[in-house]
Amino acid sequence: MPKVLIKTYGCQMNERDSEQVSQMLIARGYEMTTDEAQADVILLNTCSVRDMAEQKALGKMRLLAHHHRARGVVLGFLGCMAQSRGAALMKEGKVDLVAGTQKFHRVADYVDELLAHRRTQSMDDARLTIVDVEEEAGSQETIHDHTVRERQSTAFVSIMQGCNMRCTFCIVPQTRGSERSRAIPEIVREVEELVSRGVKEVTLLGQIVNLYGRHEFPKLDGKSPFVQLLEAVHAVEGLKRLRFTSPHPIGYKTDLIEAFARLPKLAGHVHLPLQSGSDRILKAMHRGYTAGQYLQLVRQMREVRPDLAITTDIIVGYPGETDDDFQATRRVCEEVRFDNAFIFGYSKRKETPAAEMPRQIEETIKEARLQNLLELTNAIIKEKLETAVDTRVEVLCEGPSKNNPKRLTGRTESNKIVIFEGGDRLIGQMVEIQVTRTSGFCLYGEPV
């Protein structure tokens, strides 16, 4: 049977989309591979959030075309960059397929068509090419199939597509479209199926996940559609942990905050994107909150869950950012003491308001601020991890460590990575670990 390789760039939603495509291809008899030399089809599922991600994908496709095009391999771009660049990628990458973010469920059909054309044509004949980046109603309901490995303990579940927030730095509304949510019963059925196959933890995915269903479904008993969904998934028998990503601070209303106090399966970790600690920059970004409101939200969250781990996203070097603006971001980081922080230098994205703003920041200044903030946040992260040494933590074992397959890895409820010794029988199990040391980025320990 034909072999397919899918390489994924970017976020968890891209990983989930790639999994969906893989499962649909497997159902048709295709075999997935990680060996480029053996692949009959190579697909790159792309990201457009930063320019570097696009350049990596373009560079990779040029290499693939150089090494494999002559032997008739079908090459394709999927996802966000495919959506934003469309047919232009045919020239840049010399590819056969460009499928946008609402067309993942069509990819198997297109691969069938392209391979069938190859079998009936000589290498000298014109190549068939397919570009499909049109919007499609109901596409949010198509991402529901999973490839579940033996003893797989965690899984992503896509609950919505698109974003309506229009942050001035972000291209996602152009690549993912407007908000569209799946029905709660469909999501619950998907979770039940995963749990029946051994999954113990699910992460609900959406571009602004905690705004789920706000246009499609009503509030009930003062609870937003998202909180209704959390309650419904929480009730699935056999599920041990429930997470969600990526949220927006404005989506944390009272009902969601209180859910962390009354839903024990809801993991004690929230991702709370800050982006900037400067009110002036937050306003320019169209984020919809001030630094003071953000800090008040953090205090409210910690009141209901004092042990809550908080992670964040931050952009430095946004157009017009002064040193005072940057220092305001540092002050918020010092006060919140994040458990992890994903910090990036601002990257221009075409057709976004920020790309046209005056006072673009020099790359050297962005890099200096990036390193400065990383030094601060990494020191805080290390201090927090050190407090876990000589304590016991419950870890969901996910499998062999990527850096050392002889060891196992898993995550605590607060999303801390733990590396430990143990046999394969522990994979997929909840394991109590005695923490013995930290590297500053993860924990090490031994099963109790």
KEKOLSE-147303 format. One record per residue (C-alpha): x, y, z. Coordinates in steps of 0.02 Angstrom, whole numbers, plus 50000, padded with zeros to 5 digits. Each point is the difference from the previous one (the first is absolute). Layout:
XYZ ...
//
This chain:
500005000050000 500575018049972 500965007750145 499665017550066 501095011550106 499235015050088 501135013050082 499145012350117 500525017750045 499225011050134 498684997750133 499024985750077 498565003649882 501164996349854 500524983850085 498184995450020 499625004149817 501464989249943 499354985750106 498305001649917 500784999349826 501074985050051 498504990450063 498995003349843 501454994049892 500254984550107 498154995949983 500254999849811 501464988050009 501465012149999 501504996850112 500775014250101 501895001550001 501375011250070 501244995449862 500045012749858 500874987849885 498574987550019 498565012449986 498895001049847 499145015550070 500785013650109 498885013250079 500565015050103 498675006550121 500525018150020 499935014650123 499885018649961 500085007750174 501825005149975 501055002849845 501314987450058 498724985949998 499535004249820 501815001149945 500394983050079 498564991949906 500475008349835 501824995050020 499524982150042 498864998649848 501375006249884 501144986450066 498644987049980 499675005449822 501854999449959 500254982450070 498354991349965 499025008649863 500894990449862 499384983350067 498195005749993 499655003650183 498415010050031 500455015850099 498755011050091 499765014650118 498594999350127 499365011950133 500275018350041 501355004849874 499054990649866 498465010250045 500895016849999 501074997549845 498904988649896 500494997049819 501605010350020 500754985050089 499944990149838 501415010849934 500965002150162 500024981750046 499654990949836 498654990050085 498494989849945 498765003950140 499555015650100 498594997050125 499415013350123 499444999250180 498204995449962 500484986049880 500924987150106 498564987849976 500245001349811 501854995749999 499764981249985 498905002649846 501295011449922 501444987950035 498984986049918 499715011049848 501825005449984 500694982450016 498724993249876 500545013349876 501834995250025 499634981849962 499195004249833 501245013249940 501814999549948 501275010850089 500045011549848 498135003950010 499355015450087 499834997650188 498285001350078 499935013650134 498625003650126 499725016150099 498545000850122 499955014250127 498155004349990 498945001850156 498904985050038 498485000450114 500064986850137 501874996849986 500155001250190 499044983550013 501254990449893 501464999050122 499444985250106 501034984649952 501534994550100 501504988749977 500174992750176 501614990750038 500084985350118 500015006750180 499785018049941 499565010350153 499615017349930 499065007149851 499495016549924 498175003449959 499575014349882 498425009050060 499965015049882 500865008549855 500395018249962 500185016250097 499075016650004 501175009750114 501005009549868 501565003350103 501025011949893 501544988749994 499114983849956 499634991749833 498934985950072 498305007749955 500585000349818 500664982250002 498724991550113 498445010349963 498655005550121 499504990650158 499034983949971 499634987850141 499544981650007 498494993650097 500294994050179 499284982449973 501194997049853 501505005350104 499474989250147 499804984849886 501765002849934 500705000950177 499054984350051 500754990749852 501755005750046 499784994850181 499354982949946 501644997849906 501075003950153 500205019049994 499995007750174 500275018449961 499245010949864 500435017849951 498615010049919 500665010649857 499425016449924 500785016149938 499115009150143 499404984450088 499105008250146 498885009949881 499324983449935 498195000449941 499645018250042 499165002949831 499154983149982 499404994650173 499085008750144 500545002150180 499144988050120 499835003550187 501255014249980 501314988649923 500835003749835 500024986649863 501824996650040 499664996450183 498534989049947 501214990549889 501284998250140 498664992750113 499424987749867 501764993949961 500444999550186 498564987750024 500764987149880 500364984550104 501824994749995 500695017149954 501335005250126 500545017449942 499275014049895 500985014649925 499665013449870 501015011749889 500195013549939 498895012250094 499855019050008 499955009950163 498325007949954 499234982549995 500334996950185 498325005050075 499394995650175 499234983449947 501644993949925 501055005950147 498834990950120 500104984249895 501814997950057 499374998550179 498624987349968 500614988949856 501384988950072 500494992849830 500375017549934 501905000850010 500795013050112 500825009249856 499405014249890 500825007949850 499675018850014 500775009849854 500645017050059 500835006149837 500555016350085 499985008150172 499815017549927 498235006949991 500515010749850 500644984949904 498524989150053 498835013249929 500985000749837 499894980949992 498105000650024 500144987750144 498485006550095 500755000850175 501265010150100 501484993650100 499035003850159 498514989749942 501174985749954 500795000350173 498295000450082 499514984649900 501584991150060 499555004150180 498224993549975 500644983849924 501224997250143 498655003250128 499014985049937 501554989249968 501495006150103 501144986949920 499495004849822 501425000049873 499915014449876 500915000649833 499975013949871 500455006949829 500955016549981 500505010349849 501475012050014 500465013249874 498215003949945 499975015849889 500245015550108 500524990350155 501125011150108 501174994750138 498685005750125 498724988749915 501224985550011 500365003550183 498124999350032 499994982449928 501444995250114 499055006550151 498484989249959 501134984749981 500815003750168 498305001450084 499144985049921 501534988550004 499484989249853 500324981350003 500525001149817 500045013849870 500074998949811 500845016249946 500205005749820 500655015149908 498635008549899 499894992949823 499185009849859 498534990949922 499305006149836 498285008149998 500015003150187 499865017850071 501614998550100 501024996649842 499585017649938 500265009050165 501395013050015 501484998150118 500404981949960 501314993750123 501744995149943 500414981550009 501495003050115 498875008650127 498704986149988 501344987050031 500725009550149 498285001650080 499614981849962 501584993950087 499735011950146 498244993550031 500524981949975 501345002050133 498705006650123 498654987149964 501204985249993 500695004750171 498235000350071 499564983449916 501574992050075 499575006550174 498254992749986 500634983149942 501254999450143 498565001050125 499384983349931 501634990850041 499784987550144 498105000049976 498854987049923 499005003849843 498734990249900 500534997949819 499054993449850 501334989749910 499975004049813 501404988549940 501885000149969 500925016550017 500455007949833 501775003950057 500304983450086 498864985649944 500654989450145 499065011550118 498165004250012 499155016949996 498365007150058 499175015750066 499325005250167 498295007650021 500855017149994 500794995249832 501784997850064 501034987649899 500724985750105 501344987749943 500174983650095 500574981949992 498744986049977 499394985849892 498795000849854 498604994150114 499915017850069 499575007749831 498235006650002 499884998950190 499885012850139 501654998350094 500545007650166 501765007049984 501245005350133 500865015349925 501894999450025 500665014649897 499645012849865 500945005849847 499165016950007 498804995249862 499304983250057 499974988550151 500864983350028 499454986650121 499634982050043 498364990450010 499424997750179 
//
